[in-house]
Amino acid sequence: MKLLRFTLGKATWILTVTVAILAAVFYYFDDTASSKYTSMAENIKTLEENFRGQNKSCFILGASGETGKMLLRELLERNIFSKITLIGRRQLTFGDKEYENLVQEVINFEKLDDYAAAFMGHDVGYCCLGTTRAKAGADGFIKVDHDYVLKSAELAKAGGCTQFHLESSRGADKNSNFLYLKVKGQVEAEIEALGFDRLAIYRPGVLLVDRQESRPGEWLARKFFGAVSAVCSTSMSIPIQAVAKAMVSNTLLQPEQKAEILENKDIFSLGKVKENK
Ligand SMILES: NC(=O)c1ccc[n+]([C@@H]2O[C@H](COP(=O)([O-])OP(=O)(O)OC[C@H]3O[C@@H](n4cnc5c(N)ncnc54)[C@H](OP(=O)(O)O)[C@@H]3O)[C@@H](O)[C@H]2O)c1
């Protein structure tokens, strides 16, 4: 009995210390809330109306993916574009009436130059394209997350697109020793060098979404960060809805710099803007 009490006491102590350490780590990484977007909540309606009045068009790359689907839904709901084009490798089918005015361009990403016309005449471009090393191998990952993304951005720029929104990743760094972060950092830098009038790079942490496709590592990370983010906001993960909302709200803004990087915390703040409306 004495031994059991001792063991339980020790276990509780270890658990308390572990939780305290984890809380300290998350507190450290959980940089102070970005307040620069909160004032936007008050005039979001006016911003949307003004933008809508400009009759702009956009395209989405990766609209069949988790973020892309959510982004498309958010764009349709807020109705800020007069035309939305989905550029992808396959035709998508939608049941709801609100999707019926979408334009779809089915292209072969291996021959992107042959599809330059698909990228012409859009004011704004959103890129949520990507794969994983587990799914496509190292070369396949580089091909999609770097080559396809960069070439698409080049074609979009040549086709008159002035505003490009790129979903990248937390920790993207062209000098990283990790392939994933290195590739993300490289493509960010190369797209910035294209000189869009406006470039927004989003660096979300682990995307919190009930993904249909099985990705065990990501599932584990999602469960962990999902539980953590339920008790404290964290810079390590983000619900996918917040990313989509942030991308749309940010489209309405006119930042001082041509190129901006939105870290996870910024995406959180922007993602909440519409909820506060
Ligand atoms: N998962 C995370 O936790 C996480 C965290 C931070 C950043 N990110 C980044 O955020 C972006 C979006 O992630 P997500 O999870 O929303 O994406 P996702 O659900 O995996 O969707 C990826 C999209 O890319 C397209 N795609 C993939 N391989 C392709 C290929 N070979 N040719 C043409 N199209 C291809 C897919 O089209 P099909 O439907 O035709 O396959 C789909 O539309 C990615 O760049 C990802 O690296 C992800």
The ligand as a Gaussian input file, in Angstrom:
#p B3LYP/6-31G(d) Opt

LIG

0 1
 N       -0.550000      19.425000     -43.663000
 C       -0.071000      20.320000     -42.832000
 O       -0.160000      20.196000     -41.591000
 C        0.605000      21.558000     -43.401000
 C        1.172000      22.469000     -42.525000
 C        1.740000      23.626000     -43.042000
 C        1.724000      23.858000     -44.402000
 N        1.198000      22.945000     -45.240000
 C        1.239000      23.227000     -46.686000
 O       -0.019000      23.791000     -47.051000
 C       -0.311000      23.480000     -48.418000
 C       -1.709000      22.883000     -48.533000
 O       -1.780000      21.751000     -47.701000
 P       -3.107000      20.855000     -47.675000
 O       -2.894000      19.844000     -46.618000
 O       -4.296000      21.742000     -47.659000
 O       -2.992000      20.161000     -49.126000
 P       -3.656000      18.795000     -49.628000
 O       -4.935000      18.550000     -48.945000
 O       -2.619000      17.737000     -49.583000
 O       -3.963000      19.183000     -51.148000
 C       -2.918000      19.350000     -52.049000
 C       -3.383000      19.913000     -53.368000
 O       -2.289000      19.846000     -54.282000
 C       -2.674000      19.079000     -55.430000
 N       -1.577000      18.213000     -55.869000
 C       -0.856000      17.352000     -55.133000
 N        0.015000      16.690000     -55.908000
 C       -0.192000      17.132000     -57.171000
 C        0.402000      16.820000     -58.428000
 N        1.368000      15.913000     -58.559000
 N       -0.045000      17.478000     -59.511000
 C       -1.012000      18.396000     -59.416000
 N       -1.620000      18.738000     -58.258000
 C       -1.206000      18.113000     -57.149000
 C       -3.834000      18.208000     -54.980000
 O       -4.606000      17.853000     -56.102000
 P       -5.360000      16.443000     -56.194000
 O       -6.597000      16.594000     -55.337000
 O       -5.654000      16.282000     -57.621000
 O       -4.421000      15.425000     -55.625000
 C       -4.540000      19.131000     -54.000000
 O       -5.381000      20.022000     -54.677000
 C        0.792000      22.530000     -48.873000
 O        1.742000      23.249000     -49.595000
 C        1.400000      22.019000     -47.579000
 O        2.768000      21.668000     -47.711000
 C        0.612000      21.802000     -44.763000

